[in-house]
Amino acid sequence: MPERLPKLHTNQNWKNKPSLDTPINQTNLNKLDLSVDNIDNRVCDFSETKADQTDLLLAVKNITFNKNTGVFTVTKFNNVSYNLDTDIEKIAVNFDYDENPLSPHYQCLVLTLSDGTVKYIDMSALITQYEFTDSAQIHFSVDASGKISAAIILGSITEDMLQPNFLADCRTEVSKAEGHANQANAWADGKINGTDIPSTNPAYNNYSKYWAEQAGTSASAAATSEENALAAAEEIEAMLKLVEFSINYITGNIEYNIPESVDPNSIAGRVMPIPKGLWNSETTYTVLDIVRKSDGSSWIAKRTNTNVNPVEGDDWQLLFTSTSGLVLTQTLLAGNTTLTFTHPDINDNSMIAVSTDVYGVSPTKMVQSGTSVTLTFNIQTSDVVVKLSIKEG
């Protein structure tokens, strides 16, 4: 209901003579005149804003609905009608599932509409089918909950499936191990490059003891090198076996099941150890990167890390340890034959070992005097990096 407009005129309640309460004077006549003017303005405003009769005839007079047909009938004030068919009568009022294997509509959803029409929906059309077949390397299985898992068949990974560089590195480590073993045998016999240490050497007895000890150390290092090479191959094969996944039929996603102890970046990723040189706190290392510390030890990264000092833990694993407490390094330039190392920790009781970065190159003579050690080599055609390992005797 529209809001009622406020009154614009108040009755004066006129009185006849001889009463003087309602005199016909300027005040009362102006008041009456004002009320008439306001009412006249309101009437004029109404004439401008009132609805046109033609428009009113187009307004809706009545709406009816036929529940059997789902049709709305709209009637206007000009008695013109039109229908709106909503198909509401076709809304499903009941449904069932056909489980009879002999029925032509087996495994169909049966819908009954309001008008009695029956519709059949093939449920198989709503399901995407996947077929998983085993290969020579992968075996699929389904558990009681319907989850599909894939596993690598034991012994199915052959050399042609691995990165060639990785296999080459493994063979190189084995070769180095054999070289260390051969050199250890030579040291055990008291020889340098196949030549016996002359008895005229003032330190003959010390060298005999030294080479015997180094023989044991080198043999141990050779065994460690071979073990580390085999362990690296076994660790990579184990990581390849850890990959499992399942399919979530609700979301349609493939979900990988990776143990917390394994870095996801190592799964089915790089399998070749890569030497990265001396460890640097500003370098980011990834799985299988190999670094060397200033103490001569070598470490392999177990997961991606930055500025994590190589120690046994979640980020690094020790590969090789230095055989001495002090390692000095110099370069023998091509064409030169001698190098002299000087350090305050060198003394007459020091146990000294020499190694180079060129296989088969070693000093022909070594003389220790005070805090210095002088090495003599055969003349070389290229630069050779020489390391002097020192520990107390």
PyMOL commands that set and color helices and strands:
alter all, ss='L'
color gray80, all
select helices_A, chain A and resi 26-49+53-57+88-90+123-126+159-161+164-188+204-241+264-266
alter helices_A, ss='H'
color red, helices_A
select strands_A, chain A and resi 60-66+71-76+81-85+92-97+108-113+118-122+138-142+148-152+191-192+195-196+244-247+254-257+274-278+284-285+289-292+298-301+305-306+316-320+326-332+338-342+350-356+365-369+372-376+384-392
alter strands_A, ss='S'
color yellow, strands_A
deselect
rebuild
show_as cartoon
